[in-house]
Amino acid sequence: MIFRSMVVLVLIGLLWVLGVVDLQGLPWHAPDFQVSGATVLVYLLWSAWESRHRSGSAGLPYMLFYAVLLISAVDGFLLEITKWGPPWILRWTGLSLFTAGCCLRAAAYRRSSSRLLRLGRYLQLAGLPVALGSIAGTAVALAAGIPGSIHEELELPSEADTV
């Protein structure tokens, strides 16, 4: 987790030194920038934490989650085809749902609970596209992400992994 964080910071520093990124030119006070930035930060922290507890292949629930993430990010940050902004309370509520989902997934690994794991995924799928302000991402989460995560299970370590 520390290594990934350092890589991100070094990359941002390199882009700043090269003049590609102007950190003072960023819209720090814009509500869209704040909620999107906070969502990306929560995602990076959760992803780094959960990657330590997963083993083996990602499976369908992970592929669908990353599809929702990709569609929401491309729509929310680049294309802005189905992006929405205000009311900002909805976007912050999306971030709260996403964060709660990340916390439930952490609790699921501690308690070895597939039920908490799935509930956490549902909250993540409900919150992430809303936090990024993407209607297309929300539609994909509802149509494919949530149904595709119904049977997600914890990957228990095999005996070979514990020896």
C-alpha positions in Angstrom: 0.0 0.0 0.0 2.8 2.4 0.8 4.6 1.5 -2.4 1.5 2.3 -4.5 1.0 5.6 -2.7 4.6 6.5 -3.3 4.4 5.6 -7.0 1.3 7.9 -7.3 3.1 10.8 -5.5 6.3 10.4 -7.5 4.3 10.3 -10.8 2.4 13.5 -9.8 5.7 15.1 -8.8 7.3 14.1 -12.1 4.4 15.6 -14.0 4.6 18.8 -12.0 8.4 19.1 -12.6 7.9 18.5 -16.3 5.2 21.2 -16.3 2.4 18.9 -17.4 0.5 19.4 -14.2 0.0 22.8 -12.5 -1.1 22.1 -9.0 -2.0 25.7 -8.3 -4.2 25.8 -11.3 -6.4 23.0 -10.0 -10.0 24.0 -9.0 -9.5 23.1 -5.3 -12.7 25.0 -4.3 -15.0 23.5 -7.0 -17.5 21.0 -5.5 -17.1 18.7 -8.5 -13.3 18.6 -8.0 -13.7 18.0 -4.2 -16.2 15.1 -4.4 -14.4 13.5 -7.4 -11.0 13.8 -5.7 -12.3 12.4 -2.4 -13.8 9.5 -4.3 -10.6 8.7 -6.1 -8.7 8.9 -2.8 -11.1 6.5 -1.1 -10.9 4.1 -4.1 -7.1 4.1 -4.1 -6.9 3.4 -0.3 -9.5 0.7 -0.5 -8.0 -1.0 -3.6 -4.5 -1.1 -2.0 -5.9 -2.5 1.2 -8.2 -5.2 -0.4 -5.5 -6.3 -2.9 -3.5 -7.6 0.1 -6.4 -9.9 1.1 -7.3 -11.3 -2.3 -5.7 -14.2 -3.9 -6.1 -15.8 -7.3 -8.2 -14.6 -10.2 -10.5 -11.6 -9.8 -13.7 -13.2 -11.1 -16.9 -11.8 -12.5 -17.8 -9.5 -9.5 -14.4 -7.7 -9.8 -14.6 -7.4 -13.6 -18.1 -5.9 -13.3 -16.9 -3.5 -10.6 -14.0 -2.4 -12.7 -16.4 -1.9 -15.7 -18.6 0.3 -13.6 -15.5 2.2 -12.4 -14.2 2.6 -16.0 -17.5 3.8 -17.4 -18.1 6.2 -14.5 -14.6 7.6 -14.7 -14.6 8.1 -18.5 -18.1 9.6 -18.4 -17.5 11.7 -15.3 -14.0 13.0 -16.2 -13.5 12.9 -19.9 -16.6 12.5 -22.1 -19.2 14.1 -19.8 -22.0 12.6 -21.9 -24.3 11.6 -19.0 -22.5 13.5 -16.2 -24.5 15.5 -13.7 -23.4 17.8 -10.9 -25.7 19.5 -8.5 -27.3 18.7 -6.1 -24.0 18.1 -4.5 -25.5 16.4 -1.5 -26.3 13.4 -3.7 -22.7 13.2 -5.0 -21.4 13.3 -1.4 -24.0 10.7 -0.4 -22.6 8.5 -3.2 -19.2 8.9 -1.7 -20.6 8.0 1.7 -22.2 4.8 0.3 -19.0 3.9 -1.5 -16.9 4.4 1.7 -19.4 2.4 3.7 -19.1 -0.4 1.2 -15.3 -0.3 1.4 -15.5 -0.5 5.2 -18.0 -3.5 5.1 -15.7 -5.3 2.7 -12.8 -4.8 5.2 -15.0 -6.1 8.0 -15.9 -9.1 5.8 -12.3 -10.2 5.4 -11.8 -9.8 9.2 -14.9 -11.8 10.0 -14.8 -14.2 7.0 -18.3 -13.2 6.0 -19.4 -13.6 2.4 -22.6 -11.8 3.3 -20.8 -8.7 4.4 -18.5 -8.9 1.3 -21.6 -8.9 -1.0 -23.3 -6.1 0.9 -20.1 -4.0 0.8 -20.0 -4.6 -3.0 -23.6 -3.5 -3.4 -22.9 -0.3 -1.5 -19.8 0.3 -3.6 -21.7 -0.2 -6.8 -24.5 2.1 -5.6 -22.1 4.8 -4.4 -19.2 5.0 -6.9 -21.0 6.1 -10.0 -23.2 8.5 -8.0 -20.1 10.0 -6.4 -18.5 10.5 -9.8 -21.8 11.9 -11.2 -22.2 9.4 -14.0 -25.7 8.3 -15.1 -24.2 5.7 -17.5 -22.1 4.2 -14.6 -25.2 4.0 -12.4 -27.1 2.2 -15.2 -24.3 -0.3 -15.7 -24.1 -0.9 -11.9 -27.8 -1.5 -11.7 -28.1 -3.6 -14.8 -24.9 -5.7 -14.5 -22.9 -5.0 -11.4 -25.4 -5.7 -8.7 -26.8 -8.9 -10.4 -23.3 -10.1 -11.2 -22.2 -9.7 -7.5 -25.0 -11.8 -6.0 -22.8 -14.9 -5.7 -19.5 -13.3 -4.7 -17.7 -15.4 -2.1 -14.6 -14.9 0.0 -11.6 -16.6 -1.3 -10.4 -18.7 1.6 -6.7 -19.6 1.5 -6.1 -23.2 0.6 -4.0 -25.5 2.8 -1.1 -25.1 0.4 -1.2 -21.3 1.1 -1.2 -21.8 4.8 1.7 -24.2 5.0 
